[in-house]
Amino acid sequence: MTSLRLLENTMETSAVSEYYKNKCVFITGGTGYLGMAIVEKLLRSCPDVEKIYLLMRSKRGKSIEQRLEELTKNEVFETLLQNQTREIFKKLVAITGDVSEEHLGISPADRKILIDKVNVVIHSAATLDFNEGLKPTVTTNLLGTRRVMELCNEMKNLTSMVHVSSAFVNAYLLDCEEILYPPPESAEKVIDLATSLTDEALRELQPALLKDHPNTYTFTKHLAEHEVNKYAATFPCGIVRPSMITAAWKEPTPGWTNSKNGPQGFMMGAAKGVVRRLPIGSGLVYDYIPVDIVVNQTLVTGYHIYEKKYPHLKFMSSLFLFKISAIFVHFIPAYILDTLTRIGGGRPILVRLHKNVWNSLILLQKFIFTEWKFHNDNTIKLIDSMTKIDKIAFNIDIRPMDWEEYFVSLTLGVRRYLNKEPHSTLEAARGKDTLLLIWHLLLQALIYGGIWWLTAASLGMSFTKTGMVVPLSYLLFSFL
């Protein structure tokens, strides 16, 4: 509470807040996980921001006006609305458009508004699907960034442009500096191939084109950084490279998330007691970064480049062991329970859920069992250059973080914001988890009994003589 009162009383001394005062900000990807967190932070910590223009498209039959209204009802704004009325949302302006379309799909009238009024651009729109083909990722991540930069070049009052990239754009290197590495391929060649070849032809060509890149996402995001760099001498540009973005550490509330990517999606299943095995690289340092730190670094970077011109869950040590374990621990129980659910007239979901987990983990294998070293000397220098109040209001220093405490908040956040389970149901959920554990143990006993019976029957021996099969089976299954 002391820090909050300090901020309320001294916010006017924040250099970062002062920078965004009376500024018009244009954000792509503003309805995504990171984007909406940036919007919330701007409204809460930079309340004098003039306008926030959000590039949006109609989706699932909803107009951009309906989607904007829906956005303002997200739980991310709960803290903001403790001190502000909903009038604050009048600062948000939806702009019809799509980064995957020519000229961003923006009408000439709206484009003129952006060219005349915008001071800061934050480009966070991207397709994050690791399984996506070249055509859509080139269209969104590469061409989309080029189109945003072309628009920035036309803006009359632009003071800073921040591009949200990824720490994994150089995933083929295990030790990465804060520099632009040479592009893996000519952007023009990649664009020409993606726009002229069929999906089938691109799939055949993809391994040779990607070289050491693990997927089309890191490949196209790498090329996109060079699109930003083309304009570095024309107007202030900055690139932020977050690793895997996870739930909030402190702001707007500990554990807030609406993203199912990374560990949070798997924790959803674990919190329900249906996912009981996950592969993990024992001893590796994982590259998680809380969303509020990424938000603050993005906003501080915008200021800086202008100012300087610059539950019962077991982890498996390999994917092979996970796959074997998942057959017994996930799929067999899932097929049994889904069958019973069908008989009872219900809607079976467990098999589909575990298939999704299975497919996701195969795509994420390189990121689960690889450890990278990302140098952040520039970030440390940026922290040192910040005023005392900005270090509180726009914290980007995670060195004091207690990771165990943070993951408790993340888990509780998954329950509340993704599984939509209020804190009041926590004890009931623990009881349910205990019940599921009992069922799990009973199913194991049934399996061991079946193995014992099959062994005795196949060898024509008594249960007494084949009794050692049970502890041996238990020992074997303990590795699963």
Buried (B, 14 or more C-beta within 10 A) or exposed (E): EEEEEBBEEEBEEBBBBBBBBEBBBBBBBBBBBBBBBBBBBBBBBBBEBEBBBBBBBEEEEBBBEBBBBEBBEBBBBEBBBEEBEEEBBEBBBBBBBBBBBEEBBBEEEBBEBBBEBBBBBBBBBBBBBBEBBBBBBBBBBBBBBBBBBEBBBEBEEBBBBBBBBBBBBBBBEEEBBEEBBEBBBEBEEBBEBBEEBEEEEBEEEBEEBBEEBBBBBBBBBBBBBBBBBEBBEEBBBBBBBBBBBBBBBBBBBBBBBBBBBBBBBBBBBBBBBBBBBBBBBEEEEBBBBBBBBBBBBBBBBBBBBBBEEBBEBEEBBBBEBBBBBBEBBBBEBBBEBBEEBEEEEEEBEBBEBBEEBBEBBEBBBBBBBBEBEBEBEBBEEBBEEBEEBBBBBBBBBBEEEEEEEBBEBBBBBBBBBBBEBEEEBEEEBEEBBEEBBEEBEEBBEEBBEEBBEEBBEEEEEEEEEBEEBBEEBEEEBEEB
